[in-house]
Amino acid sequence: MDEEECPKPGLPAYMGTFADLMSLLMCFFVLLLSFAETDATKFKRIADSLEKAFGVQRQVPATEPPMGTSPIFDKFSPGIPQPTPLESLQQQTSQDAPKLRTFTSDAADKAQAMAEALMSQTAHQLVDVLTDELAKGLLQLEAGPKHLTIRIEERGSFGSGTADLNPVFQDVARRLGQALEQIPGKVSIEGHTDNLPISTARFRSNWDLSAARAASLANSLLVVGGLSAERLRVQGHADTRPLVANDTAANRALNRRVEIVIDMSEPVDTYTNRVQLLIENGDSDQAQQLGWTRP
């Protein structure tokens, strides 16, 4: 039995002839195309069809918002954001708020008016106690929104250049102490002099004299009048706080004085807050019965 011959390695012999034929055909068609006339319109139409068929995207300007599709909307175009026309954001409140503010304001006004009336009543109590001295001009009384000032002139209370309280003024000090004991607040006793210098064995300057006179009156209020020491404060101002110019003898006499300043800021604020709270709660009658918180 004859053995079969093994095929030779490589491509078959006809493949060389076939490849030469294909190359010649390609050259032939390229040559035909080079002689043909190209229709630009038709070529552009064919190019556009190919572009759509193969999904070639066109350039989209940056100012044009992107388009999208969804099962709900055929087209969706997000709006260009615009700034809010409001210059400021404001919270809307209920209609009850203005009534509440008005009611609170009315209560505060009424409480303030009642506090002023009580201050006036307290000032009149001092006037009743010091009627004779006020009529003679030995004392002066000033009333402010939250303080009372009793001004004691030098004549009738102290001798010239001395800090000893006149014996006849001891009764006035007793009545003053008893009246001040019923009035709340801090009590400051302040001594003042004129601008004439003094230099004695006891007082080296007007500072010593003004402080000594304030301390002398404070001792009388404590011993004779029974005023609490915790409420007292003694100060000497010399000639630094004149009432009038020290240009005449009469004006210098007005500047030589001792003042009792009753600071009622805390009692007035406490009273006003209590009254306002009662009025807001509808207890106006109870508010009318309130008075100062005793010291």
Rosetta blueprint (number, residue, H / E / L):
1 M L
2 D L
3 E L
4 E L
5 E L
6 C L
7 P L
8 K L
9 P L
10 G L
11 L L
12 P L
13 A L
14 Y H
15 M H
16 G H
17 T H
18 F H
19 A H
20 D H
21 L H
22 M H
23 S H
24 L H
25 L H
26 M H
27 C H
28 F H
29 F H
30 V H
31 L H
32 L H
33 L H
34 S H
35 F H
36 A L
37 E L
38 T L
39 D L
40 A H
41 T H
42 K H
43 F H
44 K H
45 R H
46 I H
47 A H
48 D H
49 S H
50 L H
51 E H
52 K H
53 A H
54 F L
55 G L
56 V L
57 Q L
58 R L
59 Q L
60 V L
61 P L
62 A L
63 T L
64 E L
65 P L
66 P L
67 M L
68 G E
69 T L
70 S L
71 P L
72 I L
73 F L
74 D L
75 K L
76 F E
77 S L
78 P L
79 G L
80 I L
81 P L
82 Q L
83 P L
84 T L
85 P L
86 L L
87 E L
88 S L
89 L L
90 Q L
91 Q L
92 Q L
93 T L
94 S L
95 Q L
96 D H
97 A H
98 P H
99 K H
100 L H
101 R H
102 T H
103 F H
104 T H
105 S H
106 D H
107 A H
108 A H
109 D H
110 K H
111 A H
112 Q H
113 A H
114 M H
115 A H
116 E H
117 A H
118 L H
119 M H
120 S H
121 Q H
122 T H
123 A H
124 H H
125 Q H
126 L H
127 V H
128 D H
129 V H
130 L L
131 T H
132 D H
133 E H
134 L H
135 A H
136 K H
137 G L
138 L L
139 L E
140 Q E
141 L E
142 E E
143 A E
144 G L
145 P L
146 K L
147 H E
148 L E
149 T E
150 I E
151 R E
152 I E
153 E E
154 E L
155 R L
156 G L
157 S L
158 F E
159 G L
160 S L
161 G L
162 T L
163 A L
164 D L
165 L E
166 N L
167 P H
168 V H
169 F H
170 Q H
171 D H
172 V H
173 A H
174 R H
175 R H
176 L H
177 G H
178 Q H
179 A H
180 L H
181 E H
182 Q L
183 I L
184 P L
185 G L
186 K E
187 V E
188 S E
189 I E
190 E E
191 G E
192 H E
193 T L
194 D L
195 N L
196 L L
197 P L
198 I L
199 S L
200 T L
201 A L
202 R L
203 F L
204 R L
205 S L
206 N H
207 W H
208 D H
209 L H
210 S H
211 A H
212 A H
213 R H
214 A H
215 A H
216 S H
217 L H
218 A H
219 N H
220 S H
221 L H
222 L H
223 V H
224 V L
225 G L
226 G L
227 L L
228 S L
229 A H
230 E H
231 R H
232 L E
233 R E
234 V E
235 Q E
236 G E
237 H L
238 A L
239 D L
240 T L
241 R L
242 P L
243 L L
244 V L
245 A L
246 N L
247 D L
248 T L
249 A H
250 A H
251 N H
252 R H
253 A H
254 L H
255 N H
256 R L
257 R E
258 V E
259 E E
260 I E
261 V E
262 I E
263 D E
264 M L
265 S H
266 E H
267 P H
268 V H
269 D H
270 T H
271 Y H
272 T H
273 N H
274 R H
275 V H
276 Q H
277 L H
278 L H
279 I H
280 E H
281 N L
282 G L
283 D L
284 S H
285 D H
286 Q H
287 A H
288 Q H
289 Q L
290 L L
291 G L
292 W L
293 T L
294 R L
295 P L
